[in-house]
């Protein structure tokens, strides 16, 4: 540098910025502290903040504001219709709404006879939330109940059993048992137990999902006899979306339907700070 020439002002590397104005402070400052290609509060430059919505998180994708939301994809049946269906004369099919998944069941049971009369879905719209480790998890919003499947209000006695996943968890597996029960003096083979396993999905920067270990097993009934037949169905990489089957005097057949889970990146509004 020639004598008397002005000192060159410090600058930041591409993709970074000095948003707190201490670049000239040297070692006493943190210099180019902000990654403006990824920081949703300083996206593209120090003054642009990306706006979230009620259903999506704000994100900064290579300096452009986006919104990240979880979605349901293809719905598929897993396994057969479990149960015998001796008295099942009415077919049913019940499912959550698009971009919603199962977070629990309300099951109607007669504890004295082990009969499961029917159930209704507890569905909730998918959401993204920031977890305890500052990671992004797929969560859910307000629970909505479906119409009741298979229950005649004149059947007594009956007890509602509420099964719910913990906060942020979704139903990913269904377990059940079918065996002989006595209804109205007759013996029938019907479903006698339903249980749910719930997991918390996580989303990474590559839009891929991973799942925690199941949070627990939530069961409508606890008794199982050695002559009963157990079944289980798991939604690999997805979540339970609904069921189909048959019912008569009780819940006779059940097939689990799963929905793929994914993450969508969409354009988002930005605001100047």
Order of alpha helices (4+ residues) and beta strands (2+ residues): beta-beta-beta-beta-beta-beta-beta-beta-beta-beta-beta-beta-beta-beta-beta-beta-beta-beta-beta
